[in-house]
Amino acid sequence: MTRVSGMTERRIAATLAAALALFVGCTPSASAKYDAAEKAVRAALSDDQDVEFSDLYESTPDLHRTSQTPNDKRTFICGYATYKKQDGKPVRVRFIYAAHSDDPSLADYGPLNLEKPELNYGIRDENSGGRYATAFEFSGWNRVCADAQHPKTFSGVAPKGDG
């Protein structure tokens, strides 16, 4: 068996420590964004709920000309949360969490936008062929979370007499 000298052991230890520092320095920020999003959703739904998360992804849409904020790039965590209502029926909702934003307009609303499935009234989206989107889709999901892998959704119900 080959014995490693003390000097070599220190170099190996120093290299491993540097690699670990680089690895740890990069991953917590990404992980912290997802953890913060999940924590905000759990708090909004109630702490006693058993919430499962799925399809979480990061979105950095270019919101140029939609805000007076000088920083047009913002980071959002988009995804789905499933929980059970008091009657035991599962509910799946979408959420948008502003993980990083310099937009002062968010100060009035907070970083979390959580879908309310019962609010399914449709808003006609003329830019998308006149399809109906819920307020959540129209004002947030389709603007912030839609990308090449996640197409826009239109689950709004048309108003009576318009449909």
C-alpha positions in Angstrom: 0.0 0.0 0.0 1.4 3.4 -0.9 1.7 5.9 1.8 0.8 9.5 1.0 3.1 12.2 2.4 1.9 14.8 4.8 2.4 17.6 2.2 0.4 15.7 -0.4 -2.4 15.0 2.2 -2.6 18.7 2.9 -2.8 19.6 -0.9 -5.5 17.0 -1.4 -7.4 18.3 1.7 -7.0 21.9 0.5 -8.2 21.0 -3.0 -11.2 19.2 -1.6 -12.0 22.1 0.7 -11.9 24.5 -2.2 -14.1 22.3 -4.4 -16.6 21.9 -1.5 -16.6 25.7 -0.9 -17.3 26.3 -4.6 -20.0 23.7 -4.7 -21.7 24.9 -1.5 -21.3 28.5 -2.6 -23.3 27.9 -5.8 -26.1 25.5 -4.8 -27.7 27.0 -1.7 -28.8 30.1 -3.6 -30.7 27.9 -6.1 -32.0 25.6 -3.4 -32.9 28.5 -1.1 -35.2 30.0 -3.8 -37.1 26.8 -4.0 -37.2 26.4 -0.2 -38.5 30.0 0.2 -41.2 29.4 -2.4 -42.4 26.2 -0.7 -42.4 27.9 2.7 -44.5 30.8 1.4 -47.0 28.4 -0.2 -47.3 26.3 2.9 -47.9 29.4 5.0 -50.5 30.7 2.6 -52.4 27.3 2.6 -52.1 26.7 6.3 -49.4 25.1 8.3 -51.5 22.0 9.2 -51.9 21.1 5.5 -49.9 18.3 3.9 -48.7 20.0 0.7 -46.9 18.2 -2.1 -45.0 20.2 -4.7 -44.4 19.3 -8.4 -43.0 20.7 -11.6 -41.2 23.5 -9.9 -39.0 25.6 -12.3 -37.2 28.9 -12.4 -38.4 31.6 -14.8 -36.6 34.8 -15.7 -38.8 36.5 -18.2 -37.9 39.7 -19.9 -40.6 42.0 -18.7 -39.3 44.9 -20.7 -41.7 47.8 -21.0 -44.3 46.3 -18.6 -42.8 48.0 -15.6 -41.0 51.2 -14.8 -38.5 49.1 -12.8 -35.0 49.6 -14.3 -34.1 45.9 -13.8 -36.2 44.2 -16.5 -35.0 40.7 -15.5 -36.6 39.1 -12.5 -36.4 35.6 -11.1 -39.6 33.7 -10.4 -40.2 30.2 -9.1 -43.3 28.7 -10.8 -44.9 25.4 -10.0 -47.8 23.3 -8.6 -48.9 22.5 -5.1 -51.4 19.8 -4.2 -53.2 19.8 -0.9 -56.4 18.4 0.6 -59.5 20.5 1.3 -61.3 20.0 4.6 -63.6 17.5 2.9 -60.6 15.4 1.9 -60.7 16.2 -1.8 -57.3 17.0 -3.4 -56.8 20.4 -4.9 -54.0 21.3 -7.3 -53.0 24.9 -7.6 -50.3 26.8 -9.4 -48.1 29.4 -7.8 -45.7 32.1 -8.8 -43.0 33.2 -6.2 -40.8 36.2 -6.8 -37.5 34.8 -5.7 -35.5 37.9 -6.7 -37.0 41.2 -7.8 -36.0 44.8 -7.7 -39.6 45.8 -8.5 -41.0 48.1 -5.8 -44.6 47.3 -6.9 -44.3 43.9 -5.3 -44.0 45.5 -1.9 -47.8 46.0 -1.9 -48.6 42.4 -2.8 -45.8 40.3 -1.4 -43.7 37.7 -3.4 -46.4 35.0 -3.7 -49.2 34.8 -6.2 -51.3 31.6 -5.5 -54.0 30.5 -7.8 -57.6 30.3 -6.5 -59.3 27.6 -8.5 -62.8 28.8 -7.6 -62.1 32.1 -9.4 -62.4 30.7 -12.9 -64.2 33.6 -14.6 -62.7 34.1 -18.0 -60.9 37.1 -19.4 -60.7 37.2 -23.2 -57.1 37.3 -24.3 -57.2 38.9 -27.7 -53.5 38.3 -28.2 -54.0 34.6 -28.0 -56.9 34.1 -30.4 -59.6 35.3 -28.1 -59.3 32.4 -25.7 -60.4 32.8 -22.1 -57.8 32.9 -19.3 -58.5 33.2 -15.6 -57.2 36.3 -13.8 -54.3 34.3 -12.5 -53.3 33.1 -16.0 -53.9 36.5 -17.6 -52.1 38.7 -15.1 -49.3 36.3 -14.0 -48.9 32.7 -15.2 -49.1 33.3 -18.9 -46.9 36.4 -18.6 -44.3 35.2 -16.2 -44.2 31.4 -16.3 -44.9 30.5 -19.9 -41.9 29.6 -22.0 -40.8 27.0 -24.6 -41.3 24.1 -22.2 -44.4 25.5 -20.4 -47.0 26.8 -22.8 -49.7 29.4 -21.9 -52.9 28.0 -20.4 -56.5 29.1 -20.9 -58.7 27.6 -18.4 -61.1 30.5 -17.9 -64.8 30.0 -18.3 -66.5 32.4 -20.8 -69.1 34.7 -19.3 -72.7 33.8 -19.9 -73.9 35.0 -23.3 -70.3 35.4 -24.6 -69.5 31.8 -25.2 
